[in-house]
Amino acid sequence: MEIDILDFVEQCRRLVKQALGKHAGEPASGAFARWVHVVLHCFRVEEEHSYRETPNRLEYMAELREIFDLDQDELPDYTTIYKSFDRLKMWVWRALLRVSAQQHPQSGHVALDSTFFDRRISSSYYRQRSGNSVQTLKVTTLTDVESLAVLDVHISARWQHDTKTGPQVGRRNADDLLSVAADNGFQDWNTEYEIAALDIDYLVHYRGSSLNATANNTLIRSKVYSQRWMAETSYSTIKRSLGDAVRALGWYRQFREIVLMFAISNIEPLCEPL
């Protein structure tokens, strides 16, 4: 999505301060406020800049420096930005994801689905030296079927079965959900019982062609199950906009980068198009 970058950074600043609350102004790496680092990473990922390129762009964009309230001679070094991504915990990125999703209308009807992100962008030498044999990360999300806002993200390097990740994501968001639509990869009796116990309508296709399966599938197709494809639309949007691979090397950095990418995908529709 082609957006006004100044509007994007201003939106990020507003949402980051809201997400961090009283922690927004606390000093972080290099004595810069925590919110400054978080917004810098939003800007870096949105524009696909490297850590070295990010302060260089700030040096020549006075309007951008005004948003960050930084002078040209006090810009953070690229190593400071790099280290801050290590020091900012996962709760920071999840808080930003949650606040960004709340900017969109919440219908309570969500699509539960999984996609994959490539982690092979690092050199084969590094992967061998670090013992990194997993080539893709499995990402399970809850997507609002009306606004396309991504409400929650679960990431796994071990490719857990959908029936393991589905209930986990559902439990975390049970208070805000009315129905969950998913494909038959998420269907088993334990999962169905657990979701139903949370007072959530679980719309998932049964396998096979038995009379019971046929009747159930006909019933759920009469509800909002037909909107399940909205999750795939959100995946297509984010991968066309931000790519389908993670650039970070460490697994914990990759997890944070993916959550940040989905938060950015929620923020982009709030910005003015070019």
N, C-alpha and C positions, 0 to 999 in steps of 0.2 A: 504494500500500500504506500503510495507516494503522499507524504504528509509534510506539513510545515514543521521543520525541525525545532524552531524556537517555540512554537506552540506545544510541541511534544515535550520538550524539556520543562516548560512551565507546568504542564499537566503532571509530569513526573514529580516535580518539586512539591506540588500541592498534595499529591497522593502519598508520597514518601513521608512527608511531615505528619500527615494524618495517620499513616500506618505505624510510625515509630513513636508517636505521642511524645511523652516527656523525654524519651531517649534521643529524639531527633537532633538536638543541639549538643549532645555529649561529644567531647573530642574523641576522634578515632585515630587512625594511622596518620602520622605527619602533622598532628594537631589540628587537622581540618575536622569540621563537624561531621557527624555520622551521616546526616542527610546528603551532604555534598558528595560523599563517596558513593552512596547508593545511586544517586541521580547520574553521576559520572559513568557508572557501569550500565545504567539504562541507555545513556547516550552512546556508549561504546558498542554495545550489542546491536542497537538499532541501526547505527551507521556502519557496522561491521569494521570498526577500526581496531587496530592492534593496541596494546598498551602504550607503545612508543608513539603511535599516531595521535592518541587522544589528547595529551597536553599540547601537541603541535597545532591541532585544530582550534583549541581554546585560545592559543596565542594570537591567532589571526581573526578571531570572531569576537569583536567587542560586545555585541548584543548578547552572546552566549555567556561571556564572563559576567555581565551585569546580572543575569539570572542566578548565577552561582555566587554573586557578591565577591568576586575575586579580582584583584589587580593583575596587570600583565606580569609584574615582577614577583608575584607570589603564587604562581601556578604550581600544583603538585607535580613532583617528578613521576615518571612512569613507573618507577619501582615502588613508589608509595601507593599508587593505584593498584598495582599488582598485589602487593602485600595486603591491602585492605580487603581484597576478595577472599583471602584466607581467613581474615579476622572477623568478617561479618558472618554470623551464624545463620543457619538455615531458617530460623524463626523470622529473621528480617525479610527474607524473600517470600516466605509464606504469608507474612503479614501484608506485604505489598500485593501479592496475588489476591488475597481476600478482599482488600480495600478496592482494588481495581475492578473486581467482579461486582462489587456492591454499587458501582457507578452505573450499572445496567439494570434494566427491569428484571426482577426475579419472578419467574412463573411458578417455580416449585417442581416443574417437570423437567427432568434431565435425561441425557443420554450417557450411558456408561460404556466406554469403549477403550481399546488399546491401540497404540501405534509404536513405532520403533524409531530411534535416532542412532545414526552411525557414529561410532567413536574411533574409526580407523583413520581420522584425518592426521593424527600424530604419526611420526615416522615409525617404520617397522622396527628400526633399531631401538627406539625408546620402548616400544611395546614389549620387545623381547627382554630388554634389560629390567623392566619393571614387572615382568611376569604377567602382563596384561593379555589374557587370551580371549576375553569377551569382546566381540566386535560390534555389538549393538546393545543399546539399552532399551528395555521395555517400559513404556510409559502408559499408565492407565489414568484416565481423566473423567471428571463429571462436567458435562457441558449443558448449559441451559438451552433448551430446544427452541426458545423464542429469540433470545438476545445473542446467542452464540458465545456468551461469556463462559470462560473456563473457571469453574468454582473450586476445583481441587485437583491435585496431581499426585500420583504415586509412581515412584521410579524404582526399577529393580534391574540389577545387573545379572541376576540369576534366573530371570525369566520365570517367575512364579506363575502358577496356573491362574487363569482368570477367576476361578471360584475361590481363590485365596485372597486376591487383591480386591475383588468386588465388594465383599462385605466390609472390609477394612475401610475403604473409601466411603461406603454408605454410612457406616457408624459415625464417622467424623462429621458428617453433614446431615444427620437424621432429622434434626430440629427444623431444617429449612426445606425438606423435600416432601413432595406429595406422591410422585411416581418416579420410577427408574426404568428406562427402557434399555435393553441390552440384547446382544445376539446370543445364540445358544451355547457359545463358549463359556458364558457365565451361569449356565443352568445346572444346578444339582439341588437335591432336596434340602441339604443343610443350608445352602445359600438362600434358597427361596424362603425357608422357614425363618432364618435370621433377619432377612429384610422385612418380611411380613410382620415379625414381632416388633419392629420399630414403627409400625403403623404406616408403612410406605407401600404403595401399590407397585409390585415388581412385575414388569412387563417383559418377559423373555420367552422366546420361541422354544417349544419343546422339540426334542429330536424325535425322528421316526414318523410313521404315518398311522399310528394307532388311533382309535376313535377318541381316546382321551387327549392325545397330542393335537389331533386335528381340531377338536372342539376348543381347546385352550388357545391355539394359535389364531383361530377365527375370532375369538373373543378379544384378544389383546390387539389385533389389527383394527378393531373398531374403536380403539382408544387412541392415545397419542404415540403408539409404537411406530407409526409411519414416519415420525419425526426423528427417529434414531439416527438417520443419516446426517443430521446436523453436526454430530461429533466429527464425522469424516470431513465435512466442510471446514470445520475449524482447523483440523490437521492440515488440510490442503492450503488454507490461508497462511498459517504460520510457517509452513515449510517453503512456500513461495516467497514469503516476505523475509524470513530470517534464516532459511536454510534447513536442511534435514540432518545436519551433523553438528556435534559439539566440538568446540575448539580447545577447551581446557584439557589438560593432561591428567591431573589427579581425578579419581572417581568422585570424591566429595565436591570438587569444583564443577564437575560435569553435572551432578545432581542440582547444584545451585544454579548453574547456567540454564538448565531446562526449565526450572521453576520461573526464573527471570524471563525467559523467552515467552512463556505463557502469560505472565503478567503484562509484558509489553504488547502482546496480541490483544489483551483487554483494553489497554490504554490507547492504542492506535485509532480505534473508531471514535474516540473522544476528541481527536485533533482535527484541525482544518486541513482538507486536502489541498494539494498544490494545483 
